[in-house]
Amino acid sequence: MSSLSAMLCLVALVAPAVAGLVLWRGRREQRALTTLKPAPLTSPLLVVIPARNEASRLPRTLDLLLAERSTLLTVVVVDDASTDGTAAIVATRARLDPRLSLRRPSWPPTTDVFGKPRALDDGIRADTAGHELVLCLDADVHLQPGALGGLVAALQGSGPRVTGTAGVTGTAGGPGGAGSPADALSVMPDLDDVTLAERALVPAFVAAVGASFPPSAVHDAKRPEAFLNGQLILLRRRALDDVGGFASVCHTVLEDVALAGRLKARGHRLRLIDGHGLVATRMYATFNDIVQGFGKNALALHGRRLMGLALMLTTVAWLPWLCLGAARLVPGDVDDLVCTLALVVTIACSALNRRTLRSSPWLALLSPLVMSVVGGVYVRAAVVQRATWRGRTFSTRAG
């Protein structure tokens, strides 16, 4: 074997090694997640939904939410200057169900305060009943029957002994275990991906977030990693008030992660759970929304690691294909065999990773294209540091 062939073989083996490590780590992190189980709602619960131009998504969310017939439920939708009939939809349903109300706060236009945390803060502060438990819910998150009670039980540590998605049973008091109460809880929902762009790209971006914020580290009070998924956050009011509420994070594009950091720094316990079967969302419906939606949060999520992450994801995806192509041009059969095996193993690991995320395994064949898009979004986010979303342009830096 020539030195060039040997070098090609060594380089080709990098990709399956990294892909295998990612697969092993992903399976390990599954063990830190317990699965949400349905339960009746037995404690008063305030649900606050910030909404800006959500007329197409909000009806289904409200219908599913209000299907919970418990009188312990109170739902407030805070309309953030919508122009598409969002307020009318809420007002119509509020006339039929007294548990639902609409807020339309009058706040002056400002460029340094983000709409979502401001809306959440307004809805929570307007609560005159003094709810101790507050659920912050995005307008595109769908909860099945029993989800609300299950969330409250999981936060309080009184839920049933549950099994993680990898088949590992959570133990009381362990990281993410059902037996230990938490101060803030967030859910990893099922992804209702419809189009090819959604099925290919959304799980890839979600996996990148999981790499930066592994659940085992989030649950560990001694680790600095702090993460809450802003699509659904259940909080104890006293913990929220202790860190200054959402008003304390209204100047950052990523209010959920910023709030998680403040909570953990004050000693409040965070928990992430798997919402499979009970919590689902369709995050972004078009390619442009996917790119803009994940792009606006990329810098605040990954910080200084953003460029390196973009380079690693793109390189690992393309490397085995490039090595195999080069091996075909170099005399000898050993390098062809090694590079072919490296490609097969890399694709297999990627396919298994997609199965972990409940995504189509065959999309692993598109990994070079998918990771090129992800890498391109991350590079642009690192360079431009500004984004436009829902008609508003803002800085994407964390602070």
C-alpha positions as CSV (number, residue, x, y, z in Angstrom):
1,M,0.0,0.0,0.0
2,S,1.4,3.4,-0.9
3,S,1.7,6.2,1.6
4,L,-1.1,8.1,-0.2
5,S,-3.4,5.1,0.1
6,A,-2.5,4.7,3.8
7,M,-3.2,8.4,4.4
8,L,-6.6,8.1,2.6
9,C,-7.5,5.2,4.8
10,L,-6.6,7.0,8.0
11,V,-8.5,10.2,7.0
12,A,-11.6,8.1,5.9
13,L,-11.8,6.5,9.4
14,V,-12.2,9.8,11.1
15,A,-15.9,10.1,9.9
16,P,-17.1,6.8,11.2
17,A,-15.2,7.3,14.5
18,V,-17.0,10.7,15.1
19,A,-20.3,9.3,13.9
20,G,-20.0,6.4,16.2
21,L,-19.1,8.6,19.1
22,V,-22.1,10.8,18.4
23,L,-24.4,7.7,18.3
24,W,-23.0,6.4,21.6
25,R,-23.4,9.8,23.3
26,G,-27.0,10.2,21.9
27,R,-28.0,6.8,23.2
28,R,-26.4,7.6,26.6
29,E,-28.3,10.9,26.8
30,Q,-31.6,9.1,26.2
31,R,-31.1,7.5,29.6
32,A,-31.3,10.9,31.2
33,L,-34.8,11.5,29.8
34,T,-37.9,10.0,31.3
35,T,-41.1,9.8,29.2
36,L,-44.1,12.0,30.1
37,K,-47.0,9.9,31.3
38,P,-50.7,11.0,31.2
39,A,-52.3,12.0,34.5
40,P,-55.3,14.0,35.7
41,L,-54.8,17.6,36.5
42,T,-55.0,17.9,40.3
43,S,-53.3,21.3,41.0
44,P,-54.3,24.8,39.8
45,L,-52.4,25.7,36.6
46,L,-52.0,28.9,34.7
47,V,-51.1,28.5,31.0
48,V,-49.7,31.6,29.3
49,I,-49.5,31.6,25.4
50,P,-47.6,34.5,23.7
51,A,-49.0,34.9,20.3
52,R,-48.0,37.1,17.3
53,N,-49.8,36.4,14.0
54,E,-50.7,32.9,15.1
55,A,-54.2,32.7,13.5
56,S,-53.3,29.6,11.5
57,R,-51.8,27.7,14.4
58,L,-53.5,28.8,17.5
59,P,-57.0,27.2,17.0
60,R,-55.8,23.6,17.2
61,T,-53.6,24.4,20.2
62,L,-56.5,26.0,22.1
63,D,-59.0,23.3,21.2
64,L,-56.6,20.5,22.4
65,L,-55.7,22.5,25.5
66,L,-59.3,23.3,26.5
67,A,-60.3,19.7,25.9
68,E,-58.9,19.3,29.5
69,R,-62.2,19.9,31.3
70,S,-60.7,20.6,34.7
71,T,-61.8,23.8,36.4
72,L,-58.2,24.0,37.8
73,L,-57.0,25.2,34.4
74,T,-56.7,28.9,33.5
75,V,-55.5,29.9,30.0
76,V,-54.3,33.4,29.0
77,V,-53.3,34.3,25.5
78,V,-51.2,37.5,25.2
79,D,-51.6,39.0,21.8
80,D,-48.3,40.6,20.7
81,A,-49.6,43.2,18.2
82,S,-51.0,40.6,15.8
83,T,-52.4,41.7,12.5
84,D,-53.9,38.5,11.2
85,G,-57.0,37.9,13.4
86,T,-55.3,36.1,16.3
87,A,-57.1,38.2,18.8
88,A,-60.5,37.6,17.2
89,I,-60.0,33.8,17.3
90,V,-59.1,33.9,21.0
91,A,-62.0,36.3,21.8
92,T,-64.5,34.0,20.1
93,R,-63.4,30.9,22.1
94,A,-63.2,32.9,25.3
95,R,-66.9,33.7,25.1
96,L,-67.5,29.9,25.1
97,D,-65.1,28.9,27.8
98,P,-64.6,31.2,30.8
99,R,-61.2,29.5,31.6
100,L,-59.7,31.3,28.5
101,S,-59.0,35.0,28.4
102,L,-57.2,37.4,26.0
103,R,-54.8,40.1,26.9
104,R,-53.8,42.9,24.6
105,P,-51.3,45.0,26.6
106,S,-50.4,48.4,25.3
107,W,-46.7,48.7,25.4
108,P,-44.6,51.3,23.5
109,P,-42.5,50.1,20.5
110,T,-38.9,49.4,21.4
111,T,-36.0,47.8,19.6
112,D,-34.1,46.4,22.7
113,V,-36.9,44.3,24.2
114,F,-38.1,41.1,22.6
115,G,-41.8,40.4,22.2
116,K,-42.1,36.9,23.5
117,P,-40.6,37.3,27.0
118,R,-42.4,40.6,27.3
119,A,-45.7,39.0,26.5
120,L,-45.0,36.1,28.9
121,D,-44.0,38.5,31.7
122,D,-47.2,40.5,31.1
123,G,-49.5,37.5,31.2
124,I,-47.9,36.1,34.4
125,R,-47.9,39.4,36.2
126,A,-51.6,39.9,35.4
127,D,-52.5,36.7,37.2
128,T,-54.6,37.8,40.2
129,A,-55.3,34.2,41.4
130,G,-51.7,33.7,42.5
131,H,-51.1,30.5,40.6
132,E,-48.0,28.7,41.9
133,L,-47.6,26.6,38.7
134,V,-47.2,28.4,35.4
135,L,-47.0,26.8,32.0
136,C,-45.5,28.9,29.2
137,L,-46.7,27.4,25.9
138,D,-46.0,28.3,22.3
139,A,-49.0,28.7,20.0
140,D,-47.9,25.7,17.8
141,V,-47.5,23.1,20.6
142,H,-50.2,20.5,20.8
143,L,-51.0,18.7,24.0
144,Q,-52.9,15.4,24.1
145,P,-55.3,14.5,27.0
146,G,-53.5,13.9,30.2
147,A,-50.5,15.9,29.2
148,L,-51.2,18.8,31.6
149,G,-51.6,16.5,34.7
150,G,-48.6,14.5,33.6
151,L,-46.4,17.6,33.4
152,V,-47.5,18.8,36.9
153,A,-46.8,15.3,38.3
154,A,-43.4,15.2,36.7
155,L,-42.5,18.7,38.1
156,Q,-43.7,17.7,41.6
157,G,-41.9,14.4,41.5
158,S,-45.1,12.5,42.1
159,G,-45.5,10.9,38.7
160,P,-45.3,7.1,38.1
161,R,-42.0,5.3,37.6
162,V,-41.3,5.9,33.9
163,T,-39.2,4.5,31.2
164,G,-36.9,6.5,29.0
165,T,-37.0,6.2,25.2
166,A,-34.0,3.9,25.2
167,G,-35.9,1.5,27.4
168,V,-34.0,2.5,30.6
169,T,-36.2,3.0,33.7
170,G,-35.8,6.3,35.5
171,T,-35.0,6.0,39.2
172,A,-36.3,8.3,41.9
173,G,-33.9,11.1,42.8
174,G,-31.5,10.3,39.8
175,P,-30.9,12.8,37.0
176,G,-34.3,13.4,35.5
177,G,-35.8,10.7,37.7
178,A,-39.5,10.8,38.4
179,G,-39.1,10.8,42.2
180,S,-37.3,14.1,42.6
181,P,-39.2,17.4,42.3
182,A,-37.9,20.2,40.0
183,D,-38.4,24.0,39.9
184,A,-38.6,24.2,36.1
185,L,-39.5,21.5,33.6
186,S,-39.3,21.4,29.8
187,V,-40.3,18.9,27.2
188,M,-38.7,17.5,24.1
189,P,-41.8,17.2,21.8
190,D,-42.5,15.0,18.9
191,L,-41.8,16.7,15.6
192,D,-44.7,16.9,13.2
193,D,-42.4,17.2,10.1
194,V,-44.5,17.1,6.9
195,T,-42.3,18.2,4.0
196,L,-39.0,16.7,2.9
197,A,-37.2,19.9,4.0
198,E,-38.7,19.5,7.5
199,R,-37.9,15.8,7.8
200,A,-34.3,16.3,6.6
201,L,-33.3,19.5,8.4
202,V,-35.3,20.0,11.6
203,P,-33.9,16.8,13.3
204,A,-30.4,17.8,12.3
205,F,-30.7,21.2,14.0
206,V,-32.4,19.7,17.0
207,A,-29.5,17.1,17.4
208,A,-27.0,20.0,17.2
209,V,-28.8,21.7,20.1
210,G,-28.7,18.4,22.1
211,A,-25.0,18.2,21.6
212,S,-24.5,21.6,23.2
213,F,-27.0,20.9,26.0
214,P,-27.0,17.2,26.9
215,P,-29.8,16.4,29.3
216,S,-27.5,14.7,31.8
217,A,-25.5,17.9,32.2
218,V,-28.6,20.1,32.4
219,H,-29.9,17.9,35.3
220,D,-26.6,17.9,37.1
221,A,-26.5,20.9,39.6
222,K,-22.7,20.8,39.4
223,R,-22.5,21.3,35.7
224,P,-22.9,24.8,34.1
225,E,-25.1,23.7,31.1
226,A,-28.6,25.1,31.5
227,F,-31.3,24.6,29.0
228,L,-35.1,24.9,28.8
229,N,-37.1,24.5,25.6
230,G,-39.1,27.7,25.1
231,Q,-41.9,25.8,23.3
232,L,-43.1,24.4,26.7
233,I,-41.8,25.4,30.1
234,L,-43.5,24.5,33.4
235,L,-42.3,26.6,36.3
236,R,-42.8,27.2,40.0
237,R,-43.8,30.8,40.4
238,R,-41.5,31.3,43.4
239,A,-38.5,30.1,41.4
240,L,-39.5,32.4,38.5
241,D,-39.9,35.4,40.8
242,D,-36.6,34.6,42.5
243,V,-34.7,35.3,39.2
244,G,-36.8,38.4,38.2
245,G,-39.3,36.6,35.9
246,F,-39.2,36.9,32.1
247,A,-38.6,40.6,32.4
248,S,-35.0,39.7,33.4
249,V,-34.4,38.0,30.0
250,C,-36.4,40.3,27.7
251,H,-33.2,41.7,26.2
252,T,-32.0,38.4,24.7
253,V,-33.2,36.6,21.6
254,L,-33.0,33.2,23.5
255,E,-35.0,34.0,26.6
256,D,-35.6,30.3,27.5
257,V,-31.9,29.4,27.7
258,A,-31.1,32.7,29.4
259,L,-33.8,32.0,32.0
260,A,-32.5,28.4,32.5
261,G,-29.1,29.8,33.2
262,R,-30.4,32.3,35.8
263,L,-32.5,29.5,37.5
264,K,-29.6,27.1,37.7
265,A,-27.3,29.7,39.0
266,R,-29.7,30.4,41.9
267,G,-29.8,26.7,42.8
268,H,-33.2,25.8,41.2
269,R,-33.4,22.3,39.7
270,L,-34.1,21.9,35.9
271,R,-35.5,18.9,34.3
272,L,-35.9,17.8,30.6
273,I,-38.4,15.0,29.7
274,D,-39.5,13.2,26.6
275,G,-43.0,14.2,25.5
276,H,-43.5,11.4,23.0
277,G,-47.1,10.7,22.3
278,L,-48.4,13.6,24.4
279,V,-46.6,16.7,23.2
280,A,-46.0,17.6,19.5
281,T,-45.2,20.6,17.4
282,R,-44.6,21.6,13.8
283,M,-41.9,24.1,14.3
284,Y,-41.4,25.5,10.8
285,A,-43.4,24.7,7.6
286,T,-41.1,26.0,4.9
287,F,-37.4,25.8,4.0
288,N,-37.1,29.6,4.5
289,D,-38.7,29.4,8.0
290,I,-36.4,26.5,9.0
291,V,-33.3,28.5,8.0
292,Q,-34.5,31.7,9.6
293,G,-35.9,30.1,12.7
294,F,-32.8,28.1,13.6
295,G,-30.5,30.8,12.3
296,K,-31.9,33.5,14.7
297,N,-31.1,31.3,17.7
298,A,-27.8,29.7,16.6
299,L,-25.3,32.3,18.0
300,A,-27.0,32.6,21.3
301,L,-27.3,28.8,21.6
302,H,-23.7,27.8,20.6
303,G,-21.7,30.9,21.2
304,R,-18.0,30.7,20.3
305,R,-18.5,27.0,19.3
306,L,-20.7,28.0,16.4
307,M,-18.0,28.2,13.7
308,G,-16.3,25.0,14.9
309,L,-19.5,23.2,15.1
310,A,-20.4,24.2,11.5
311,L,-17.0,23.0,10.3
312,M,-17.2,19.7,12.1
313,L,-20.7,18.9,11.0
314,T,-20.0,19.6,7.3
315,T,-16.6,17.9,7.3
316,V,-17.7,14.7,8.9
317,A,-20.7,14.5,6.5
318,W,-18.6,15.0,3.3
319,L,-15.3,13.3,4.4
320,P,-16.1,9.6,3.7
321,W,-17.6,10.5,0.3
322,L,-14.6,12.5,-0.7
323,C,-12.2,9.9,0.5
324,L,-13.9,7.2,-1.4
325,G,-13.8,9.3,-4.6
326,A,-10.1,9.9,-4.1
327,A,-9.5,6.2,-3.4
328,R,-11.0,5.3,-6.7
329,L,-8.3,7.4,-8.4
330,V,-5.4,5.8,-6.5
331,P,-4.1,2.4,-7.6
332,G,-4.9,-0.5,-5.2
333,D,-7.9,-2.2,-3.7
334,V,-7.3,-1.9,0.1
335,D,-8.0,1.9,0.2
336,D,-11.1,1.3,-1.9
337,L,-12.4,-1.3,0.6
338,V,-11.5,0.8,3.7
339,C,-13.1,3.9,2.4
340,T,-16.2,2.0,1.3
341,L,-16.5,0.5,4.8
342,A,-16.0,3.9,6.4
343,L,-18.8,5.4,4.3
344,V,-21.2,2.5,5.1
345,V,-20.5,2.8,8.8
346,T,-20.9,6.5,8.8
347,I,-24.2,6.3,7.0
348,A,-25.4,3.5,9.4
349,C,-24.5,5.6,12.4
350,S,-26.3,8.6,11.0
351,A,-29.4,6.4,10.2
352,L,-29.5,5.1,13.8
353,N,-29.2,8.6,15.1
354,R,-32.2,9.6,13.0
355,R,-34.1,6.7,14.4
356,T,-33.3,8.0,17.9
357,L,-34.9,11.3,16.9
358,R,-37.8,9.5,15.4
359,S,-36.8,10.7,11.9
360,S,-36.6,8.7,8.7
361,P,-33.3,6.7,8.7
362,W,-33.0,6.7,4.9
363,L,-32.5,10.5,5.1
364,A,-29.0,9.7,6.3
365,L,-28.1,9.4,2.7
366,L,-28.6,13.1,2.3
367,S,-26.3,14.0,5.2
368,P,-23.7,15.8,3.1
369,L,-26.4,18.1,1.7
370,V,-28.3,18.5,5.1
371,M,-25.1,19.3,7.0
372,S,-24.0,21.7,4.3
373,V,-27.2,23.7,4.9
374,V,-26.8,23.5,8.7
375,G,-23.2,24.6,8.4
376,G,-24.1,27.4,6.1
377,V,-26.8,28.6,8.5
378,Y,-24.4,28.6,11.4
379,V,-21.6,30.4,9.5
380,R,-24.1,33.1,8.4
381,A,-25.4,33.4,11.9
382,A,-21.8,33.8,13.3
383,V,-21.0,36.5,10.7
384,V,-24.2,38.5,10.3
385,Q,-25.4,38.5,13.9
386,R,-28.8,39.9,12.9
387,A,-32.1,38.3,11.9
388,T,-35.6,39.2,10.9
389,W,-38.5,37.2,12.3
390,R,-42.2,37.9,12.4
391,G,-41.6,41.3,10.9
392,R,-39.0,42.4,13.5
393,T,-35.3,42.8,12.9
394,F,-33.0,42.3,15.9
395,S,-29.5,41.4,17.1
396,T,-28.9,37.7,17.6
397,R,-26.2,38.0,20.2
398,A,-27.0,36.4,23.6
399,G,-26.9,39.5,25.7
